[in-house]
Amino acid sequence: MEFIVRECPNNGILGGPFEKTITAYIGQQHSLAEISIEQFGERIITVHTVEDASIYDLHHLYFDLKRLIMLMDGQFYPITSVTQDGVEITTSIQKKLLPNYFSADFMIGENNRLINFDEVLSETLFSNWCLIQEELDIVHNTALYCLSRVEMPVDMKCAFLIEAFIGVGEIIQSKKSEFVLPKRKSREESQLGLDLKYIISHYGQEIFRGEYQKDLEGFVQFLLRFIKTVDSSGELLYNSVVKIPMFCVFVPPGYTQTGR
């Protein structure tokens, strides 16, 4: 059984050549699927198995991988062609795509790329990501919708992304006994502010390098002021706030930052 998807940016091409092949377990079964990615001008993702498997399980593996690679690319690339055992099903798949798979205009472009998939993608990383997705649940989905073409005020998107830190921090705390979110000592302190500073200090020094080195306290206070005012200046936050979803994969709960 074979499921092949071609992706390519609108009015553009992808770099390369890059290639990567990994294996992954299919659903709750013990059978394996081979996932290969080829990129040169376009990206071709092939999910293949010689064992009996539900085609929906292969679809699930593809979308798991698509969400993971988005964190590296900084955007979702449009699907241009889909074949299933040689039969084209492009239209059927495109109609079923949720809005969060269509990146907003401000996400499109090479400036948001964190790293090339071929440099870090591995079976271990993908396996960890599949487990982490279940725990992140609505936190990651909220982030994806905020970075998509979904019609939502910019200031609201920024506010949701900032508050996504709370869920990420709680998940890390449940997995690492030495990671304990601070408690505020007075009503004047902001619990969200303490959480933001603590999480970035422990796991965000690389992703938020510029903000961390320049003035972390000032950056955190800026985010807090924004949530309180929620005004039209929200667009100015995107260069920093869009980095938040990267925690979902590059700081996996229960693993060290260098363990990726």
Protein Blocks (a to p, Z undefined) as FASTA:
>chain_A
ZZddddddehiaceddddddddddehjbfbdcddddddehiacdddddfbdcdfklmmmm
mmmmmmmmmmmnopacddfbdceehiacklmmmmmpcfklpccfklgcjklpmbdfklmg
cfklmmmmmmmmmmnmmmmmmmmmmmmmbdcdfklmmmmmmmmmmmmmmmmmmmmmklcc
dddfbfkbcfklmmmmmmmmmmmmmmmmmmmmmommlmmmmmmmmmmnopaklmmmmmmm
mmmmmmmmmmcghiafklZZ
